[in-house]
Amino acid sequence: MRHRISLALLVVLCSCVPALMGSLQAQSSHRALRRGDQAYREKNYAEAEREYSAAIGEENSAKGNYNLGNALFENGEYAEAAKRYEEAAGLAEDPEIRSRAYRNLGDSYYRQENYQQAVESYKNSLRLNPDDQETKYNLTKAIREVQQQQQQQQQDQDQEGQEQEQDGQQQQQQQQSGEGSEGGDQQASDQPPQDGEPREQTGEETRNESGGQPDANPDGSPQMSREEAERQLGIAAEEEKRTLSRLRQGNREGCTGDKDW
């Protein structure tokens, strides 16, 4: 009989232990929250952050996450603050607490210049509390920033397109300029040299300088006699006959050699 009573008491005690432990944890969390609130009021945000972290370590509550988010926000840790506000909004059963969590979440995104997420957070807050004038004002500011970002992105895209178009035009002009320069060089090589520039002597000029037939009376020397002229004509006629004979012989034999370009 006594054995059965002892066993029953043991079962009762074991069933009470989890509840007792939960109560102790809740009390510990509550005390940490109170210490965190005191540090926050004193603007000792680093100490408040430690106490709130200890509080949610004992009991992960909406209030603990919300207050920890506030301390992180004041320390400029906006990304971490946003995580705490999201957690608080998910845990909170009170619509007022959830609305405030979403509003502060929007403020965290706004400080990170993530204006689109800020807009969505403010909208979530106003769905729960449509009369919150502060949230309405913040939503208006965030929407304006989103519009400015979109306009700036459009301007950047337009400018980038213009720069690419200009680069393409410059490359095309450079190519055309290069082709024109090559043509100009070739044309310049075909033109006679200007005064004062060296020039190559042609075969005709070489022959003239080396004692070939001189220009007709270039320096006022005596003209060729009639007899000499007739003799030269006779020589030219004979040479012409021999040339024609060689040409007729070549036509009969055919062209056997390659063209010498």
C-alpha positions in Angstrom: 0.0 0.0 0.0 2.7 2.4 1.0 4.6 1.5 -2.2 1.6 2.4 -4.3 1.2 5.8 -2.6 4.9 6.6 -3.1 4.7 5.7 -6.7 1.6 7.9 -7.1 3.4 10.8 -5.5 6.4 10.3 -7.8 4.2 10.5 -10.8 2.5 13.6 -9.6 5.9 15.3 -8.9 7.2 14.3 -12.4 4.2 15.7 -14.1 4.7 19.0 -12.2 8.3 19.4 -13.0 7.9 20.7 -16.6 5.3 23.2 -15.5 7.5 24.3 -12.6 10.5 24.7 -14.9 8.4 26.7 -17.4 7.3 28.9 -14.7 10.8 29.5 -13.5 11.9 30.3 -17.0 9.1 32.7 -17.5 10.0 34.5 -14.3 13.6 34.6 -15.3 12.6 36.0 -18.7 10.4 38.6 -17.2 13.1 39.8 -14.9 15.5 40.1 -17.8 12.9 42.0 -19.7 12.5 44.5 -16.8 16.3 45.0 -16.7 16.4 45.5 -20.4 13.6 48.1 -20.2 15.5 49.9 -17.5 18.6 50.0 -19.6 16.7 51.1 -22.7 15.1 54.0 -20.8 18.6 55.0 -19.7 19.7 54.8 -23.4 22.1 52.1 -22.6 21.2 50.2 -25.7 24.1 47.7 -25.6 23.0 46.6 -22.1 19.4 46.5 -23.1 20.3 44.3 -26.1 22.1 41.8 -23.8 19.1 41.7 -21.3 16.5 41.2 -24.1 18.7 38.5 -25.7 18.8 36.7 -22.3 15.0 37.1 -22.0 14.2 35.5 -25.3 16.8 32.8 -24.6 14.6 31.9 -21.6 11.3 32.4 -23.4 10.9 33.3 -27.1 8.2 35.9 -26.7 6.8 38.6 -29.0 7.6 41.2 -26.5 11.2 40.1 -26.0 11.8 40.1 -29.8 10.1 43.4 -30.2 12.1 45.1 -27.5 15.3 43.5 -28.7 14.6 44.9 -32.2 14.2 48.3 -30.7 17.6 48.1 -28.9 19.3 46.9 -32.1 17.6 49.6 -34.1 19.0 52.3 -31.8 22.4 50.8 -32.1 22.2 51.1 -35.9 22.0 47.3 -36.5 19.0 47.6 -38.8 19.3 44.2 -40.5 19.3 42.4 -37.2 16.5 44.6 -35.9 14.4 43.6 -38.9 14.8 39.9 -38.0 13.6 40.6 -34.5 10.6 42.6 -35.7 9.7 39.8 -38.1 9.8 37.3 -35.3 7.7 39.5 -33.1 5.1 39.9 -35.8 4.9 36.2 -36.2 4.5 35.5 -32.5 2.2 38.3 -31.5 -1.4 37.5 -31.0 -2.4 41.1 -30.2 -3.1 43.0 -33.5 -1.8 46.2 -32.0 1.6 44.6 -31.2 1.7 43.0 -34.7 0.9 46.4 -36.3 3.7 48.1 -34.4 6.1 45.3 -35.2 5.4 45.7 -38.9 5.7 49.4 -38.7 9.2 49.2 -37.1 10.1 46.5 -39.6 9.3 49.0 -42.3 11.5 51.6 -40.5 14.4 49.1 -40.5 14.1 48.4 -44.2 13.8 52.2 -44.9 17.1 52.8 -43.0 18.7 50.1 -45.2 17.4 51.9 -48.3 15.3 48.8 -49.1 12.3 51.0 -49.9 10.2 48.4 -51.6 10.3 46.1 -48.6 9.6 49.1 -46.4 6.5 49.8 -48.4 5.2 46.2 -48.0 5.9 46.3 -44.2 4.0 49.6 -43.8 1.1 48.2 -45.8 1.0 45.1 -43.5 0.9 47.5 -40.5 -1.9 49.5 -41.9 -4.0 46.4 -42.6 -4.0 45.8 -38.9 -4.3 49.5 -37.8 -5.7 51.6 -40.7 -5.8 54.8 -38.6 -2.1 54.9 -37.7 -1.1 58.3 -39.1 2.6 57.9 -38.5 2.6 54.7 -40.5 0.7 56.4 -43.3 3.2 59.2 -43.4 6.1 56.7 -43.5 4.4 54.8 -46.3 4.2 57.9 -48.4 7.9 58.6 -47.9 8.8 55.1 -48.8 6.7 55.1 -52.0 8.3 58.4 -53.0 11.7 56.8 -52.6 10.7 53.8 -54.7 9.6 56.1 -57.5 12.8 58.0 -57.4 14.8 54.8 -57.5 12.8 53.6 -60.5 13.4 57.0 -62.3 17.1 56.9 -61.5 17.4 53.3 -62.8 15.6 54.3 -66.0 17.9 57.3 -66.4 20.9 55.0 -65.9 19.7 52.6 -68.5 19.0 55.4 -71.0 22.5 56.8 -70.3 24.1 53.4 -70.7 22.3 52.9 -74.0 23.4 56.3 -75.3 27.0 55.6 -74.3 26.9 52.2 -76.0 25.5 53.9 -79.1 28.2 56.6 -79.0 30.9 54.0 -78.6 29.5 52.1 -81.7 29.5 55.3 -83.7 33.0 56.2 -82.7 34.3 52.7 -83.6 32.5 53.0 -87.0 34.0 56.4 -87.6 37.5 55.1 -86.6 37.1 52.2 -89.0 36.0 54.5 -91.8 38.9 56.9 -91.0 41.4 54.1 -91.2 40.1 53.0 -94.5 40.2 56.5 -95.8 43.7 57.0 -94.6 44.9 53.9 -96.5 43.2 55.1 -99.7 44.8 58.6 -99.1 48.3 57.0 -98.8 47.8 55.1 -102.0 46.6 58.2 -103.8 49.5 60.2 -102.5 51.9 57.7 -103.8 50.5 58.1 -107.3 50.8 61.9 -107.3 54.0 63.7 -108.5 56.2 64.9 -105.7 55.9 68.5 -104.6 58.7 71.0 -105.2 61.6 70.4 -102.9 60.7 66.7 -102.3 63.1 64.0 -103.7 61.7 62.0 -106.5 62.8 58.9 -108.4 64.1 59.3 -111.9 62.1 57.5 -114.5 63.7 55.4 -117.2 63.1 58.2 -119.7 64.8 60.8 -117.5 67.7 58.4 -116.9 68.1 57.9 -120.6 68.1 61.6 -121.2 70.7 62.2 -118.6 72.9 59.4 -119.8 73.4 60.6 -123.3 70.3 59.5 -125.2 68.5 61.7 -127.6 68.4 65.3 -126.2 65.3 67.5 -126.2 64.9 69.5 -129.4 67.2 72.5 -129.2 66.8 72.9 -125.4 69.7 75.3 -124.9 69.9 77.1 -128.3 72.6 74.7 -129.9 72.6 74.3 -133.7 69.8 72.2 -135.2 70.4 68.8 -136.9 71.3 69.0 -140.6 69.0 67.7 -143.3 71.3 65.0 -144.3 71.6 63.8 -140.7 67.9 63.8 -140.3 67.4 61.7 -143.4 70.0 59.3 -142.2 68.2 58.9 -138.9 64.9 58.4 -140.6 66.3 55.6 -142.7 67.8 53.9 -139.7 64.3 54.1 -137.9 62.6 52.7 -141.0 64.9 49.7 -141.1 64.4 49.1 -137.4 60.7 49.2 -137.8 60.8 46.6 -140.6 62.9 44.2 -138.4 60.4 44.7 -135.5 57.4 43.9 -137.7 59.2 40.8 -139.0 59.8 39.6 -135.4 56.2 40.2 -134.5 54.9 38.1 -137.4 57.3 35.3 -136.5 56.1 35.4 -132.9 52.4 35.2 -133.9 53.1 32.1 -136.0 54.9 30.3 -133.1 52.3 31.2 -130.5 52.7 32.5 -127.0 54.7 30.0 -124.9 55.9 32.1 -122.0 54.0 33.2 -118.9 53.0 36.8 -118.4 55.6 38.7 -116.5 53.5 40.9 -114.2 
